[in-house]
Amino acid sequence: MLHSDSANPKIHVDPMSCAFAEARAAGVRGEVPIGAAIARDGVVLARAGNRTLEDSDPTAHAEILAIRAACRALGSERLVGCDLYVTLEPCAMCAGAISFARIRRLYWAAPDPKGGGVEHGPRFFAQPTCHHAPELYGGIRESEAAEMLRRFFAARR
């Protein structure tokens, strides 16, 4: 999903590239390098990187922050027709927020066997209590995201 800027048709905005830029910026700030972007009709509405340390907030995951910003931008608690791009498989908390926001499609890069809540762990969207499940697309630029996370954690050991 690429969008041409109407002022300059040669400029394209790729939501996953925005998510990766946010992840890199989060890593520079000492946060776990995870980024997210939300787009609708080819336009990136919101983007964020993890800020749990900076905000002293365990819920300040990239996905949650991007959802909050997109909701503000649209003036609605529902993000109908919006797609979320994230560099790591969302955890169960983020999966719950994605469901409540009514995200249309979820794209992620690397899987998270330890903390993921989509393909791993609770498999949130497969539960009968899940009110809305987005279309799921994993493994986009997986090796790039996995390497960024490996380098980040190796530097802290």
TORVO-643527 format. One record per atom (N, C-alpha, C): residue number from 1; atom name; x, y, z. Coordinates in Angstrom, 2 decimals. Example, Ala and Ser with C-alpha at 12.3 -4.5 7.8 and 13.67 -1.06 7.14 Angstrom:
SITE   nr  atom       px       py       pz
SITE    1     N    13.19    -5.69     7.80
SITE    1    CA    12.30    -4.50     7.80
SITE    1     C    13.20    -3.30     7.80
SITE    2     N    12.85    -2.25     7.08
SITE    2    CA    13.67    -1.06     7.14
SITE    2     C    12.90     0.03     7.87
END
This chain:
SITE   nr  atom       px       py       pz
SITE    1     N     0.85    -1.16     0.00
SITE    1    CA     0.00     0.00     0.00
SITE    1     C     0.89     1.23     0.00
SITE    2     N     1.02     1.86    -1.14
SITE    2    CA     1.82     3.07    -1.26
SITE    2     C     0.90     4.22    -1.62
SITE    3     N     1.23     5.38    -1.13
SITE    3    CA     0.42     6.57    -1.41
SITE    3     C     1.32     7.63    -2.01
SITE    4     N     0.91     8.16    -3.14
SITE    4    CA     1.65     9.26    -3.73
SITE    4     C     1.21    10.56    -3.09
SITE    5     N     2.14    11.38    -2.73
SITE    5    CA     1.86    12.71    -2.22
SITE    5     C     1.33    13.53    -3.39
SITE    6     N     0.16    14.16    -3.23
SITE    6    CA    -0.44    14.88    -4.35
SITE    6     C     0.41    16.06    -4.81
SITE    7     N     1.18    16.66    -3.90
SITE    7    CA     2.05    17.77    -4.28
SITE    7     C     3.28    17.29    -5.03
SITE    8     N     3.71    16.08    -4.76
SITE    8    CA     4.88    15.52    -5.42
SITE    8     C     4.63    14.04    -5.66
SITE    9     N     4.16    13.67    -6.85
SITE    9    CA     3.80    12.28    -7.11
SITE    9     C     4.97    11.30    -7.03
SITE   10     N     6.20    11.78    -6.91
SITE   10    CA     7.35    10.89    -6.80
SITE   10     C     7.60    10.45    -5.36
SITE   11     N     6.96    11.10    -4.40
SITE   11    CA     7.14    10.76    -2.98
SITE   11     C     6.09     9.73    -2.59
SITE   12     N     6.55     8.60    -2.05
SITE   12    CA     5.64     7.56    -1.60
SITE   12     C     5.80     7.35    -0.10
SITE   13     N     4.71     7.07     0.55
SITE   13    CA     4.72     6.79     1.98
SITE   13     C     4.33     5.33     2.16
SITE   14     N     5.25     4.54     2.68
SITE   14    CA     5.00     3.14     2.96
SITE   14     C     4.80     3.01     4.46
SITE   15     N     3.60     2.61     4.91
SITE   15    CA     3.34     2.55     6.35
SITE   15     C     4.31     1.65     7.11
SITE   16     N     4.74     0.54     6.53
SITE   16    CA     5.68    -0.33     7.24
SITE   16     C     7.04     0.37     7.39
SITE   17     N     7.44     1.13     6.39
SITE   17    CA     8.69     1.89     6.52
SITE   17     C     8.56     2.94     7.63
SITE   18     N     7.39     3.54     7.77
SITE   18    CA     7.15     4.48     8.88
SITE   18     C     7.29     3.75    10.21
SITE   19     N     6.73     2.55    10.30
SITE   19    CA     6.83     1.76    11.54
SITE   19     C     8.29     1.45    11.85
SITE   20     N     9.07     1.08    10.84
SITE   20    CA    10.49     0.79    11.07
SITE   20     C    11.25     2.05    11.50
SITE   21     N    10.92     3.20    10.93
SITE   21    CA    11.57     4.45    11.34
SITE   21     C    11.26     4.74    12.81
SITE   22     N    10.03     4.51    13.22
SITE   22    CA     9.65     4.71    14.62
SITE   22     C    10.37     3.73    15.54
SITE   23     N    10.54     2.49    15.07
SITE   23    CA    11.25     1.49    15.87
SITE   23     C    12.70     1.90    16.06
SITE   24     N    13.35     2.35    15.00
SITE   24    CA    14.75     2.79    15.11
SITE   24     C    14.86     3.97    16.08
SITE   25     N    13.94     4.92    15.98
SITE   25    CA    13.96     6.09    16.88
SITE   25     C    13.75     5.65    18.33
SITE   26     N    12.87     4.68    18.55
SITE   26    CA    12.65     4.18    19.91
SITE   26     C    13.94     3.56    20.45
SITE   27     N    14.63     2.77    19.64
SITE   27    CA    15.89     2.16    20.05
SITE   27     C    16.94     3.20    20.43
SITE   28     N    17.01     4.27    19.66
SITE   28    CA    17.96     5.35    19.97
SITE   28     C    17.64     5.97    21.33
SITE   29     N    16.37     6.03    21.68
SITE   29    CA    15.96     6.58    22.98
SITE   29     C    16.12     5.58    24.11
SITE   30     N    16.58     4.36    23.80
SITE   30    CA    16.76     3.33    24.82
SITE   30     C    15.53     2.48    25.06
SITE   31     N    14.50     2.69    24.27
SITE   31    CA    13.28     1.89    24.35
SITE   31     C    13.46     0.64    23.49
SITE   32     N    12.71    -0.41    23.78
SITE   32    CA    12.71    -1.58    22.91
SITE   32     C    12.27    -1.10    21.52
SITE   33     N    13.05    -1.41    20.48
SITE   33    CA    12.79    -0.85    19.15
SITE   33     C    11.60    -1.50    18.45
SITE   34     N    10.43    -1.03    18.79
SITE   34    CA     9.20    -1.47    18.14
SITE   34     C     8.48    -0.21    17.68
SITE   35     N     8.00    -0.25    16.44
SITE   35    CA     7.29     0.88    15.88
SITE   35     C     6.00     0.45    15.23
SITE   36     N     5.08     1.41    15.11
SITE   36    CA     3.78     1.14    14.52
SITE   36     C     3.33     2.34    13.70
SITE   37     N     2.52     2.06    12.68
SITE   37    CA     1.90     3.11    11.87
SITE   37     C     0.50     2.66    11.50
SITE   38     N    -0.41     3.61    11.44
SITE   38    CA    -1.79     3.33    11.05
SITE   38     C    -2.10     4.13     9.80
SITE   39     N    -2.66     3.44     8.81
SITE   39    CA    -2.98     4.08     7.54
SITE   39     C    -4.41     3.77     7.14
SITE   40     N    -4.99     4.71     6.41
SITE   40    CA    -6.31     4.50     5.81
SITE   40     C    -6.30     5.15     4.44
SITE   41     N    -6.74     4.40     3.46
SITE   41    CA    -6.78     4.88     2.07
SITE   41     C    -5.42     5.41     1.62
SITE   42     N    -4.36     4.72     2.02
SITE   42    CA    -3.02     5.08     1.59
SITE   42     C    -2.39     6.24     2.33
SITE   43     N    -3.08     6.80     3.31
SITE   43    CA    -2.55     7.93     4.07
SITE   43     C    -2.19     7.46     5.48
SITE   44     N    -0.97     7.74     5.91
SITE   44    CA    -0.56     7.41     7.27
SITE   44     C    -1.17     8.44     8.21
SITE   45     N    -2.04     7.96     9.09
SITE   45    CA    -2.74     8.84    10.04
SITE   45     C    -1.96     9.05    11.32
SITE   46     N    -1.22     8.02    11.73
SITE   46    CA    -0.50     8.08    13.01
SITE   46     C     0.66     7.11    12.98
SITE   47     N     1.67     7.43    13.75
SITE   47    CA     2.84     6.56    13.88
SITE   47     C     3.45     6.78    15.25
SITE   48     N     4.06     5.73    15.79
SITE   48    CA     4.64     5.84    17.14
SITE   48     C     5.64     4.73    17.36
SITE   49     N     6.55     4.97    18.28
SITE   49    CA     7.47     3.96    18.75
SITE   49     C     7.23     3.74    20.23
SITE   50     N     7.73     2.65    20.74
SITE   50    CA     7.57     2.36    22.18
SITE   50     C     8.02     3.54    23.02
SITE   51     N     7.28     3.82    24.11
SITE   51    CA     7.64     4.88    25.05
SITE   51     C     7.38     4.45    26.48
SITE   52     N     7.51     3.17    26.79
SITE   52    CA     7.19     2.71    28.14
SITE   52     C     8.11     3.33    29.18
SITE   53     N     9.41     3.42    28.87
SITE   53    CA    10.36     4.02    29.82
SITE   53     C    10.18     5.53    29.90
SITE   54     N    10.12     6.16    28.75
SITE   54    CA    10.00     7.61    28.68
SITE   54     C     8.74     8.12    29.39
SITE   55     N     7.63     7.40    29.21
SITE   55    CA     6.36     7.82    29.81
SITE   55     C     6.10     7.18    31.17
SITE   56     N     7.00     6.30    31.62
SITE   56    CA     6.76     5.53    32.85
SITE   56     C     5.37     4.91    32.81
SITE   57     N     5.10     4.23    31.69
SITE   57    CA     3.76     3.70    31.44
SITE   57     C     3.88     2.34    30.75
SITE   58     N     3.52     1.27    31.43
SITE   58    CA     3.64    -0.05    30.82
SITE   58     C     2.71    -0.26    29.63
SITE   59     N     1.72     0.61    29.45
SITE   59    CA     0.83     0.49    28.30
SITE   59     C     1.28     1.31    27.10
SITE   60     N     2.40     2.00    27.20
SITE   60    CA     2.87     2.88    26.12
SITE   60     C     3.59     2.09    25.02
SITE   61     N     2.96     1.02    24.58
SITE   61    CA     3.48     0.25    23.44
SITE   61     C     3.20     1.05    22.17
SITE   62     N     4.01     0.81    21.15
SITE   62    CA     3.88     1.54    19.89
SITE   62     C     2.46     1.44    19.33
SITE   63     N     1.87     0.24    19.37
SITE   63    CA     0.53     0.05    18.82
SITE   63     C    -0.50     0.89    19.56
SITE   64     N    -0.44     0.88    20.88
SITE   64    CA    -1.40     1.63    21.70
SITE   64     C    -1.27     3.13    21.41
SITE   65     N    -0.04     3.62    21.37
SITE   65    CA     0.18     5.05    21.10
SITE   65     C    -0.31     5.44    19.72
SITE   66     N    -0.07     4.59    18.72
SITE   66    CA    -0.53     4.88    17.36
SITE   66     C    -2.06     4.84    17.29
SITE   67     N    -2.67     3.88    17.97
SITE   67    CA    -4.14     3.81    17.99
SITE   67     C    -4.71     5.07    18.63
SITE   68     N    -4.16     5.50    19.75
SITE   68    CA    -4.65     6.71    20.41
SITE   68     C    -4.54     7.92    19.48
SITE   69     N    -3.39     8.05    18.81
SITE   69    CA    -3.18     9.20    17.91
SITE   69     C    -4.12     9.15    16.71
SITE   70     N    -4.33     7.97    16.14
SITE   70    CA    -5.23     7.85    14.99
SITE   70     C    -6.68     8.15    15.40
SITE   71     N    -7.08     7.68    16.58
SITE   71    CA    -8.42     7.98    17.07
SITE   71     C    -8.62     9.48    17.24
SITE   72     N    -7.61    10.15    17.79
SITE   72    CA    -7.68    11.61    17.94
SITE   72     C    -7.78    12.28    16.57
SITE   73     N    -6.98    11.81    15.62
SITE   73    CA    -6.97    12.40    14.29
SITE   73     C    -8.32    12.26    13.59
SITE   74     N    -8.99    11.13    13.82
SITE   74    CA   -10.28    10.89    13.18
SITE   74     C   -11.47    11.31    14.03
SITE   75     N   -11.21    11.62    15.30
SITE   75    CA   -12.30    12.02    16.19
SITE   75     C   -13.26    10.88    16.49
SITE   76     N   -12.72     9.67    16.59
SITE   76    CA   -13.56     8.49    16.83
SITE   76     C   -12.77     7.44    17.59
SITE   77     N   -13.49     6.62    18.37
SITE   77    CA   -12.81     5.52    19.06
SITE   77     C   -12.71     4.30    18.15
SITE   78     N   -13.27     4.35    16.98
SITE   78    CA   -13.22     3.26    16.01
SITE   78     C   -12.35     3.66    14.82
SITE   79     N   -11.53     2.74    14.40
SITE   79    CA   -10.64     2.98    13.26
SITE   79     C   -11.05     2.10    12.08
SITE   80     N   -12.32     2.16    11.76
SITE   80    CA   -12.88     1.36    10.67
SITE   80     C   -12.19     1.74     9.36
SITE   81     N   -11.79     0.73     8.62
SITE   81    CA   -11.11     0.96     7.35
SITE   81     C    -9.63     1.26     7.49
SITE   82     N    -9.11     1.20     8.72
SITE   82    CA    -7.69     1.50     8.96
SITE   82     C    -6.88     0.21     9.08
SITE   83     N    -5.64     0.31     8.70
SITE   83    CA    -4.70    -0.81     8.77
SITE   83     C    -3.55    -0.44     9.68
SITE   84     N    -3.13    -1.40    10.50
SITE   84    CA    -2.02    -1.19    11.44
SITE   84     C    -0.81    -1.98    10.97
SITE   85     N     0.33    -1.32    10.93
SITE   85    CA     1.61    -1.91    10.56
SITE   85     C     2.52    -1.83    11.77
SITE   86     N     3.10    -2.95    12.19
SITE   86    CA     3.93    -2.96    13.38
SITE   86     C     5.14    -3.88    13.16
SITE   87     N     6.24    -3.56    13.79
SITE   87    CA     7.48    -4.29    13.54
SITE   87     C     7.60    -5.59    14.31
SITE   88     N     6.72    -5.83    15.28
SITE   88    CA     6.74    -7.07    16.06
SITE   88     C     5.30    -7.52    16.30
SITE   89     N     5.08    -8.81    16.28
SITE   89    CA     3.75    -9.36    16.57
SITE   89     C     3.22    -8.73    17.86
SITE   90     N     2.02    -8.18    17.82
SITE   90    CA     1.46    -7.53    19.02
SITE   90     C     1.24    -8.49    20.18
SITE   91     N     1.37    -7.95    21.39
SITE   91    CA     1.09    -8.72    22.60
SITE   91     C    -0.44    -8.80    22.78
SITE   92     N    -0.87    -9.52    23.80
SITE   92    CA    -2.30    -9.67    24.05
SITE   92     C    -2.97    -8.33    24.37
SITE   93     N    -2.30    -7.46    25.13
SITE   93    CA    -2.88    -6.15    25.45
SITE   93     C    -3.14    -5.36    24.17
SITE   94     N    -2.15    -5.34    23.29
SITE   94    CA    -2.29    -4.59    22.04
SITE   94     C    -3.32    -5.23    21.13
SITE   95     N    -3.37    -6.56    21.12
SITE   95    CA    -4.38    -7.26    20.31
SITE   95     C    -5.78    -6.86    20.77
SITE   96     N    -5.98    -6.75    22.08
SITE   96    CA    -7.26    -6.31    22.60
SITE   96     C    -7.62    -4.92    22.12
SITE   97     N    -6.65    -4.00    22.16
SITE   97    CA    -6.89    -2.64    21.69
SITE   97     C    -7.19    -2.61    20.19
SITE   98     N    -6.47    -3.44    19.44
SITE   98    CA    -6.70    -3.53    17.99
SITE   98     C    -8.12    -3.99    17.72
SITE   99     N    -8.58    -4.97    18.47
SITE   99    CA    -9.95    -5.47    18.31
SITE   99     C   -10.97    -4.39    18.65
SITE  100     N   -10.81    -3.74    19.79
SITE  100    CA   -11.76    -2.71    20.20
SITE  100     C   -11.77    -1.53    19.24
SITE  101     N   -10.63    -1.22    18.64
SITE  101    CA   -10.55    -0.11    17.68
SITE  101     C   -11.12    -0.48    16.32
SITE  102     N   -11.37    -1.76    16.11
SITE  102    CA   -11.92    -2.26    14.84
SITE  102     C   -10.97    -2.06    13.66
SITE  103     N    -9.68    -2.26    13.92
SITE  103    CA    -8.68    -2.20    12.85
SITE  103     C    -9.05    -3.22    11.77
SITE  104     N    -8.96    -2.82    10.51
SITE  104    CA    -9.34    -3.70     9.41
SITE  104     C    -8.31    -4.78     9.13
SITE  105     N    -7.04    -4.38     9.04
SITE  105    CA    -5.96    -5.33     8.74
SITE  105     C    -4.78    -5.05     9.66
SITE  106     N    -4.14    -6.13    10.08
SITE  106    CA    -2.94    -6.04    10.91
SITE  106     C    -1.78    -6.68    10.15
SITE  107     N    -0.73    -5.89     9.95
SITE  107    CA     0.49    -6.36     9.30
SITE  107     C     1.62    -6.27    10.33
SITE  108     N     2.41    -7.34    10.48
SITE  108    CA     3.55    -7.26    11.39
SITE  108     C     4.76    -7.91    10.75
SITE  109     N     5.91    -7.52    11.26
SITE  109    CA     7.18    -8.01    10.72
SITE  109     C     7.58    -9.31    11.42
SITE  110     N     8.22    -9.22    12.56
SITE  110    CA     8.77   -10.40    13.24
SITE  110     C     7.73   -11.04    14.16
SITE  111     N     7.75   -12.36    14.25
SITE  111    CA     6.89   -13.04    15.23
SITE  111     C     7.48   -12.86    16.63
SITE  112     N     6.65   -13.04    17.65
SITE  112    CA     7.11   -12.94    19.03
SITE  112     C     6.66   -14.17    19.80
SITE  113     N     7.43   -15.28    19.70
SITE  113    CA     7.04   -16.52    20.37
SITE  113     C     6.89   -16.37    21.89
SITE  114     N     7.63   -15.45    22.49
SITE  114    CA     7.59   -15.29    23.95
SITE  114     C     6.44   -14.40    24.42
SITE  115     N     6.21   -13.29    23.74
SITE  115    CA     5.23   -12.33    24.23
SITE  115     C     4.10   -12.02    23.27
SITE  116     N     4.10   -12.65    22.11
SITE  116    CA     3.07   -12.36    21.12
SITE  116     C     1.69   -12.83    21.55
SITE  117     N     0.68   -12.17    21.06
SITE  117    CA    -0.68   -12.53    21.40
SITE  117     C    -1.56   -12.82    20.20
SITE  118     N    -0.93   -12.91    19.01
SITE  118    CA    -1.70   -13.12    17.78
SITE  118     C    -1.49   -14.55    17.27
SITE  119     N    -0.26   -14.88    16.90
SITE  119    CA     0.06   -16.24    16.46
SITE  119     C     0.58   -17.09    17.61
SITE  120     N     0.96   -16.46    18.70
SITE  120    CA     1.53   -17.13    19.85
SITE  120     C     0.70   -16.82    21.09
SITE  121     N     1.06   -17.46    22.20
SITE  121    CA     0.38   -17.17    23.47
SITE  121     C    -1.12   -17.34    23.37
SITE  122     N    -1.87   -16.32    23.77
SITE  122    CA    -3.33   -16.47    23.83
SITE  122     C    -4.05   -16.48    22.49
SITE  123     N    -3.35   -16.13    21.42
SITE  123    CA    -3.99   -16.09    20.09
SITE  123     C    -5.33   -15.36    20.20
SITE  124     N    -5.23   -14.12    20.61
SITE  124    CA    -6.38   -13.29    20.98
SITE  124     C    -7.52   -13.32    19.97
SITE  125     N    -7.19   -13.17    18.69
SITE  125    CA    -8.23   -13.04    17.67
SITE  125     C    -8.96   -14.35    17.39
SITE  126     N    -8.40   -15.47    17.84
SITE  126    CA    -9.04   -16.77    17.64
SITE  126     C    -9.99   -17.14    18.78
SITE  127     N   -10.05   -16.31    19.81
SITE  127    CA   -10.89   -16.61    20.97
SITE  127     C   -12.36   -16.30    20.67
SITE  128     N   -13.27   -17.12    21.18
SITE  128    CA   -14.70   -16.86    20.94
SITE  128     C   -15.18   -15.55    21.57
SITE  129     N   -14.45   -15.03    22.54
SITE  129    CA   -14.84   -13.78    23.18
SITE  129     C   -14.35   -12.54    22.43
SITE  130     N   -13.58   -12.74    21.37
SITE  130    CA   -13.08   -11.62    20.57
SITE  130     C   -14.22   -11.08    19.70
SITE  131     N   -14.54    -9.81    19.86
SITE  131    CA   -15.65    -9.20    19.13
SITE  131     C   -15.30    -8.83    17.70
SITE  132     N   -14.05    -8.52    17.43
SITE  132    CA   -13.63    -8.15    16.08
SITE  132     C   -12.22    -8.67    15.84
SITE  133     N   -12.03    -9.36    14.76
SITE  133    CA   -10.70    -9.85    14.38
SITE  133     C   -10.32    -9.23    13.04
SITE  134     N    -9.16    -8.57    12.98
SITE  134    CA    -8.71    -8.01    11.70
SITE  134     C    -8.18    -9.11    10.79
SITE  135     N    -8.01    -8.79     9.53
SITE  135    CA    -7.27    -9.67     8.64
SITE  135     C    -5.82    -9.64     9.13
SITE  136     N    -5.13   -10.78     9.09
SITE  136    CA    -3.78   -10.89     9.66
SITE  136     C    -2.75   -11.21     8.58
SITE  137     N    -1.64   -10.46     8.60
SITE  137    CA    -0.55   -10.67     7.66
SITE  137     C     0.78   -10.52     8.40
SITE  138     N     1.45   -11.63     8.66
SITE  138    CA     2.71   -11.59     9.38
SITE  138     C     3.90   -11.87     8.48
SITE  139     N     5.08   -11.57     8.99
SITE  139    CA     6.32   -11.89     8.30
SITE  139     C     6.81   -10.87     7.30
SITE  140     N     6.25    -9.67     7.31
SITE  140    CA     6.67    -8.63     6.38
SITE  140     C     7.96    -7.99     6.89
SITE  141     N     9.03    -8.15     6.12
SITE  141    CA    10.36    -7.63     6.53
SITE  141     C    10.80    -8.25     7.86
SITE  142     N    10.44    -9.50     8.04
SITE  142    CA    10.70   -10.22     9.30
SITE  142     C    12.17   -10.21     9.70
SITE  143     N    13.06   -10.55     8.78
SITE  143    CA    14.48   -10.65     9.15
SITE  143     C    15.05    -9.30     9.57
SITE  144     N    14.61    -8.23     8.94
SITE  144    CA    15.07    -6.88     9.29
SITE  144     C    14.64    -6.52    10.72
SITE  145     N    13.40    -6.81    11.05
SITE  145    CA    12.89    -6.50    12.39
SITE  145     C    13.58    -7.37    13.44
SITE  146     N    13.73    -8.65    13.12
SITE  146    CA    14.36    -9.56    14.08
SITE  146     C    15.81    -9.15    14.35
SITE  147     N    16.51    -8.74    13.33
SITE  147    CA    17.91    -8.31    13.49
SITE  147     C    17.99    -7.03    14.33
SITE  148     N    17.08    -6.10    14.12
SITE  148    CA    17.07    -4.87    14.91
SITE  148     C    16.88    -5.20    16.40
SITE  149     N    15.97    -6.10    16.70
SITE  149    CA    15.73    -6.50    18.09
SITE  149     C    16.93    -7.26    18.67
SITE  150     N    17.53    -8.15    17.87
SITE  150    CA    18.72    -8.90    18.35
SITE  150     C    19.85    -7.94    18.71
SITE  151     N    20.13    -6.99    17.83
SITE  151    CA    21.21    -6.02    18.09
SITE  151     C    20.91    -5.20    19.35
SITE  152     N    19.67    -4.79    19.51
SITE  152    CA    19.28    -3.99    20.67
SITE  152     C    19.54    -4.74    21.96
SITE  153     N    19.06    -5.98    22.04
SITE  153    CA    19.21    -6.75    23.27
SITE  153     C    20.64    -7.23    23.49
SITE  154     N    21.38    -7.51    22.42
SITE  154    CA    22.79    -7.90    22.57
SITE  154     C    23.61    -6.77    23.18
SITE  155     N    23.30    -5.54    22.82
SITE  155    CA    24.02    -4.39    23.34
SITE  155     C    23.75    -4.17    24.83
SITE  156     N    22.69    -4.75    25.37
SITE  156    CA    22.34    -4.59    26.77
SITE  156     C    22.80    -5.72    27.66
SITE  157     N    23.41    -6.75    27.06
SITE  157    CA    23.87    -7.90    27.85
SITE  157     C    25.29    -7.74    28.26
END
